[in-house]
Amino acid sequence: MKQKMLVEEKIISVTLCIMVVMVAAQVASRYVLHTSLSYTEEIVRYLFVWTTFLGAGAAGFRGKHLSVTGVLSILPPAVQTWIRIFTGAAAMVLGGVLFVFGSGVVMLQFRTGQSTAALGVPMWIIGLAVPVCSAALIFRIIASWRKR
């Protein structure tokens, strides 16, 4: 059965395509034009940050976070259920911690007015990936529990 794509997965698809095009442009400019496009490296780096954190929420919903399935599969079904609940709860706690501390970092970046080197984009926009995607991770884990 084909599953419907999450919003996060659609955004990840777009950002990955943009990153591939940007890296290809960077490589081509180095070998063809013998010059470096400084902004492409920065864009790819920050898109990678957002993509990573978005992917955590999508993986949480799909139940695809790293796990030792060989050990889990030999346990009785009741134990498997409790382990899945425990790991989901642990991921939610981690998401909560990341949300709290990530929000603090974003506020600091906003107050100090930090910006990126090549593009001059405010750093708090990049830093928003942590609290926003941590909240999405918590939401997606709860949604996956409700789905099951």
N, C-alpha and C positions, 0 to 999 in steps of 0.2 A: 504494500500500500504506500503510495507516494504521500509524503507529509508536506503540508503547506509551509512555505518559507516564513520565518519570523522577520520582523522589521529589521532586527539586528543583522540577520543573515543577508538581507538585501543590501544594507549599507556596507557590510563587509565585502560583498561582491563588487560593489562600485569602487570602494577604496582600494581593493587589491588590483583592479584593472588600472586605476590611476597610478598606483605605485609601480606597476610593471611598465607602463608607458613612460613614467618619469625616469626610472632607472635606465630604460633603453635609450631615452634621449640623452641622459647623462653620459652613458658609454659612447654613444655615437658622437656626441660633441667632443669628447676627449680624443677619439681616434680620427675623426674626420676634420673637425675644426681646430684641434689642438688647443682647446680651451675648456675650462670647466664651468658648468652652470651651477653656481653656488646655491641657488634657491631650491633646486630639485632635491638635493640631499636633505635639506631641512624639511621640505614638505613630506618627503617619504618617511623621514624619521618620526614626525608627529602623526602622520596617518597611521603608521605602524603602532604607535601607542594607543590610539583610539581603536584600531582594529583588534588589538590584543584584548583590551578590556571589554569590547563589545562581544568578542568571541567567548569570553568567560561566561557571560550571561546566557548566550545561546547554547553553549555546552551544558550549562547547569540545567536548562530546560529539557534538553534532549537526553540528559543523563550520560553524557559523553566525556566527563572529566576523567583524568587519568585514574586508573584503578588496577588492582591486581585481580583480574577476573578469574584466573586459574584457582586462586585460593577461595574466592567468593563462590565459585560454582560448585565446589565440593562440600560446602556447608549446607545444612538443612534450610529449606525455604523460609522458615520463621526467623532464623538467624540472619539470613540474607536481607530480609525486610528491615530488621532492626539496624543492621549495618548501613543500609541505604538511608534510613531515617537519620542515623547519627552523622553520616558524612554530609548529608544535606544540611543538617543543623549546624555542623561545623563550618560549612561553606557560608551559611548565612551569618554566623558570628564573624567570620573573616570579612565578609562583605560589610557588616556593620562597622567593624574597626576601620576598614579602608575608607568607608564613607565619612566617619568622624574625622580621622586624621587628614584625609584628602581634602575635606572641606576647609580645614584649618590652613593647609598649604595654599589652596586656591585664594582664600581671603588674604593671606600674606602676600601672594603674588599680585593680587589686585591693589592692595594698599601701597606696595612698593613700586608699582608701575613697571615691573619687569617686562621686557619684550624680547622676541627672538632676534638673533644676530643678523641674518640675511634679509628677512622679510619685515621685521619690525612688528610682528603680530603679538598682541599681549599674551604673555605666558599663562595667564589664568584661563584662557580659552583652551590651551593644551592641557593644563592641569585639571580642567573640568572632567576629563575622561575618567579620573579615579572615582570621585563621588557619584557622578551620574551613572556610570556603568556598574558601580557597586550596588547602587539602589536597584538597577535593572536586574542584577544577579539575584538579589534577594527576592524581587518580584517574580522572576522566572522560576526560581526554585519552588516558591509557594504555588505558582501556577502549575508546575509539573506535578506537585503533590495532589493538587485538586483534580488534575486530569486523570491521575491513576486512582 
